[in-house]
Each structure stands twice: as structure tokens, then as C-alpha cells.
Amino acid sequence: MTRKDAGPKPALVWLDALKGVALLWIVLNHVVEQIAGGEFVGNPDAHWPPLGARVAQFFAPAGAGATGAIATIVRDIGWLGDQGVTLFLIASGFGLAYGLNARGIGRIDLGSFYRARAARVYPLWLGAHAVLFVCLYLTWSKIGAGFLLSALGIRFLPQTIYAFVPAWWYVGLLLQLYAIAPLLWAALRRFGPWPVLAWSCAIGFIARAAGLFTLHGFVDPWSRGAIFVTRVPEFALGMCFALLYAADPETAVRALRRPASVLAAVATFCAGLGCAFTLLGMAVAPFLMGAGAFALLVAALHGGRTPRALAWTGRNSYALYLVHQPFVEAFVPPAGAPLAIAWEGIAAALASTSAAASALEIAVGAVTSAFACAARKSPFAVAGAGIVVVVACYLVLVVADVAAARVSPQEINGWGERPSLMPAADVGWKLVPSKTTHLRWVGYDYTVRANALGFPGPDVDAKKPPDTLRVLVTGDAFTSGEGVGTRAAWPALLQDELARDGRRNVQVLNFGITGYGPDQEARVLREYVPRFKPDVVILESFVNAFEKLGESDDDIRREIGFGQPGSGSASATLRLSHLRLALAIAVLGPLQEWVTGRTDPSDVGLSDASAFLAPDPANAGEVAAYEQRVREARDVARGAGASFLLVMIPSRAQVCSPADYRRGALVDLSSPPYDRDRPQREAAATARRLGVAFLDLRSALKANGCDYQRQNMHWLEAGDAVAARAVANEVRTRIAATR
């Protein structure tokens, strides 16, 4: 599976066809694994199930009737697709030895040989890594030492073998086999094909068996070929067959086409398949299946008319191999999708793979040709021109980042609210006292006004004026007015609603701060309820309140970004932070949804989907801890002689519909593994046990439509107005009940 040459030799057209078959077999393997799950046969690991389970999985029907029988056959052929890699190993050994023999090379010049191998492998390999780097950078994925090791071709380490694109492990193996190829060639020249093949098999089989029974956690990489010694038999088989074929092609192929040879090849493949179900058998299974399949394909493809599409696939198999797996994972739906959608996904994956492979080859070819041409004239000029081009491109991106920061500012190095916040020893964090801050980020454009205590709203004297109804509210971002501003937050509107009664003066004190959970809210009430002596205490909980229990202040302060460079810092600009995030939100996320038909992963967070997961036994203490915090809040309120109200705010996924957002932008909470009513059900049960009033705002918000931000998780001003009216009605009921 090396980079295509200028064109195949007429006698070796069959080799391109064989590579095409191998590539399609590998693609089928990844498609089947996406739809039907991974296979046990031929894939031993530390958690390999018992033999009966391995056999049962392979022979289990994929459906009923004739359609089910066909699906079973296709699935099982796909599950054996790892043998496509074995075919590539044999074909690589064959092509290498055949070329050396045709050029009459006896002793290999190592420098020339390794340069030629590198020229075949690395241009497309580095081109694929360049594309990967851009994708990782734009999506804020980690780019560490593993990326550099992968680019160098070091894929045999546990942390790199399946890194980024799992299928790329093969290239690391191929480089190792190319490294020892001169040794194998020298042995072939001296001892001949059969002794070399025998010794290669003996060494490879013994090494495989030893590792399979002793390496445990490294069994899967060892079996697959992380270290070259386990796959030397297949590579050597290709080299040995090349010498036999070069001596007399027609005789070699005629021998493979004899009925006895065909039966022997089938028997060899079947024997290998049988061995693939057992750990000891896996010492020889890949070689047996690969050798049998190779012999059958050579006999079938040699001298025949090769379809153009298959020949093209073989000639371009390296580029196709490098790009295919991400498209399969992106387009092919998992099990359970309708058949029509599955076929559409497969077709889209194949078309995208072909287009991407062609684009990669054209781009890499153009770059390598340009550098080769320029290097022949002046290597220093090439280096200088390259540096100038890179610097110029980077400066253009810096300017684009500055523009993005002005047009579409993002949350950089922490929360977008960070300019208005400060650490606080008593309650974790709060607003900077007596400061007005204009905040603008990810669709938000609002103003936060802090009082002298560091909470939203105007300053209020601790002593309550006569004939005044005082309500003290605490909660999270919904209460603090995130996205709408302090004056439009529902506690401020609640004051206006209650004041309409005209019977008393009304004060609503807002002690809500973005990011607060039950732990911080309980501390706020303990600190300020005794001081301000309200008539009503309101504790607002969002649906993620259960998850936030136990989070340390230090961890959240680090998440907020205290002490880090600001979003407008030179560091953020030089890292192109605004540009990358703006592209991810405005382009990459919607594109992924449109292409795959699946919800943007970021929307899972915006819909707080994790808050609706079915109860996890490991988190059984969440409800008890939440109840304890509500009990503390209730007791503080009662100690001050105040009524207590627990209010729960729903997620936008509980109120809005997909039609209210871009395609696919809401998580379906009615499907497993979600329980769409869990937070409200648990909170209501807590309120009943504690004997406190509970208000679920879902009904009120649903009646008014979708009053949530399109690019974020909080309310529009209309949502705060709805909440204020609903809470005002509940407060009036509480007041009337106490009279």
C-alpha cells in the first residue's frame, strides 16, 4: 500500500487489482464494525470472551429469511476484513522484491534504499498529518508528543498505535518491515525463497505465540503487528513469491490455478479462520488466511480484464487507506438506523473518501514537485521563501483573529463572565463589588451591575424599611441574569410584578451568581439571610444542580479562569483563539450536523443532557446530598421567620423543539439513556419530604414558546419575564397562606 507510481507495469496490473480488493475489504470491515460492532474472531485482547461466545457471535444470524442470510454473510466477510491488511503486507513484500530483482540489484545500497522508501511513504503520510493538525487545532483537541511521534511513523507504542486515526497503525508496521527488508533480501539472495520463508515463519509464529500468552494488556497490538516480528511471515511470503513469479510468471500462476492448488488455498484460509477463534491459533491464523486469500486472488486476477475502478482503487490505495476511516465513522450510522439511511451513509463515506484521497494526492504532489524543483536551483532560497510564506499566512490569520474577536468574541481561557467576577473566600466567587461590566461573547451582549456586596442589583440597607415585603433570591446564571443583564433578570422583574399589587413596598434582593450550585447557594443563605431578614427566601435550582454537588471552589475557580490571560490578551490573539472557536461554532458544528445528521456534540452540553441520564448507582448519594442542602436552606429561612420556595428551571431541551433551532440542535431526551423528567421529579420529591413549596417552571415556559438563546443555554428576556410572573404568583400564594 505504497504511494502510486507513474503507472503499473502491464504484467502487474493484477497487483493493483489485488490491492483494490484489499482496500475494499478493509473499508467493509470498518463499515460492518460501525453497524454491527467489533468482532471477536481474530481480535484477542485482555477481555476476550470465552470460546463459545466468540463462535456464537460469528455464526449468529443477522436477520431472518434470505435477506438475513445475505446480511450474515456480508457481516462475517466484513469482520474478516483485517485480512485486507495481510494482503497489503504480502503485496508490499512482493512489489519490493520484484522491483529489486527486475533491476538486478544484488547488494542494496542502504542510503538509496531508505531514501526511496521514505519518498514513497512520507509525503502522503505527512500530508495527512498536516490535515489532521488543522482539524485538531480548529477543534481545540490536544496536540501533544503523540502527534509528533505519529508523524515520524512511530505507531508501535501503546499511546500511539491507535491514536487519532486507528487504521494508521499499519503505516508504522510497514516502516518497520521496510527497515529490515535489506536483511531479508540478502537472505533471499543467499539461501533462496523456501529456507527464508521457513525461518521467517518459525521466528514470527514463535514470537506471536510468546507475546499472546505473556503480554496480556498488549495482546491486541502485539497480535495486530505493533512490532514487526509478528508480521514478518506475511511480508517474507510476498518477497519469496516475487522471486518465484519473476523466474516464470506463467508457470507460477498456472500452478496456483490447478484445482488441487485452489482447494489447498481454500483449505488454508478455512484452517486459518478456525485458528482465529483461539489464542494459540492466532499465532498462525493471519498468515494462513492471508496466504490462502492471496493465492486465490492471484489465480483469479492474473491475466484477466481488471475493472478500471478496481485498478484505480489499487493504484491509489495508500491515500484511500489514510483518509477512509474518519469518513466511515462520520457518515455510517450505528446499529439500529433505517436501512435507507445506512446505505446513504455508506455511499457518502465512499464518495468522500475518493474525493479526499484525490485531493490529498494532488496537493501533496504539487507541494513535493514545487519543492523538488526549487531545491535543485537553490535550497536556501526555498527555505527562505517557505518561511516568508508561512509567516505571511500566519499574520493574515492573526488579523482574522482580531476581526473575529470584534465581530464574534468567544469564551477564551475561562468563562465569558470572568471580567465581572472575582474569587471570594466565603462563597467561592462573586461579582466585583460596585462594578458595572459590559459582557459580550457567543451571542450575548449584556451589562452586569454589582452592588457593594458583590451581587447583582443596587445597594440595599440591611435594615428592612417598615411595611416592606423583602424577598431574597439565590441561584445560578439564570438568576444572575446571564445573557440579559441585571435589570432584565427575573428577580428584578419579580420586584416589579409584586409591586403591582400596590399594598406594600417590595424589595427583591438578588444573591444569584453564575456557576453557583447547591453548595455555594447554601453558604450564601447562611451568610445573608440572618443579616437581611427577608419575608420570603427563594432557592433556584437548574436541572444540573445534582451534578454540581461536591465540586470544589478551587476547581470551579480554575474553570472560570482566574489568573489566566484574558480573552483580549496577546496570548489569545497569537494562538488564534477567537478565530478557532468562531469557526468551530459557526462552521464546523453546523457542518458536522448537516453532513452526519447527528446532533452537534457541543449541543449535548448546551442542553445539559448529562443531567437527564438515568440514575447511576455510583452517584446514588447525589439526591441525599441535594436534600441536605435544601434542608439547610429551609432551616435558615425558618430561623429568620421567612417562607421558603424551591424553584427549578428546565433545560432548553425540555421546553423547545428542534424546529426552534438549526437542524438537529436539540438532544432527544425521550430516547435512551435519558430520563427527561428526572431532575424535576427528584426535586419535587425532595420538597415533599422537607415540607417546602416547589415550583416547576416547565409549564409556564412551554406555554410561552421557546424563550432560550439560540447559541447558548440561558433565557432571552422573555424567558425571565415568564419566570418572574410565575414566581410572583407562587409568592402571593405563600403570603396569603401565612396570613
Protein Blocks (a to p, Z undefined) as FASTA:
>chain_A
ZZcdfbdcfklmmmmmmmmmmmmmmmmmmmmmmmnopafehpacfklccfklmmmmmmpc
fbecjklmmmmmmmmmmmmmmmmmmmmmmmmmmmmmmmmmmnopabdcfklmmmmmmmmm
mmmmmmmmmmmmmmmmmnopacdfklmmmmnopakbfklmmgoilmlmmmmmmmmmmmmm
mmmmmmmmmnojmlmmmmmmmmmmmmmmmmmmmnommmmmmmnomamklmmmmmmmmmmm
mmmmmmommlmmmmmmpmklmmmmmmmmmmmmmmmmpmklmmmmmmmmmmmmmmmmmmmm
gopacdfklmmmmmmmmmmmmmmmmmmmmmmccehiafklmmmmmmmmmmmmmmmmmmmm
mmmmmmmmmmmmmmmmommlmmmmmmmmmmmmmmmmmmmmmmmmmmmccdehiafklmmg
ccdfknopacdehiacdddeehiacdddddfkopacddddfbacehiacddddddfklno
gonajklpmklmmmmmmmmnomaccddddfbdehiafklmmmmmmmmmmmnopabdcddd
dfklmmmgopafklmmmmnogoiacfkbmklmmnommmmmmmmmmmmmmmmmmmnopacf
klmmmnommmmgccdfklmmmmmmmmmmmmmmmmmmmmnopacdddddddfklmmcfklp
cehiaccfkbccbdfklmmmmmmmmmmmnopacddfklmmmmnopabdfkbmbdcfklmm
mmmmmmmmmmmmmmmmmZZ
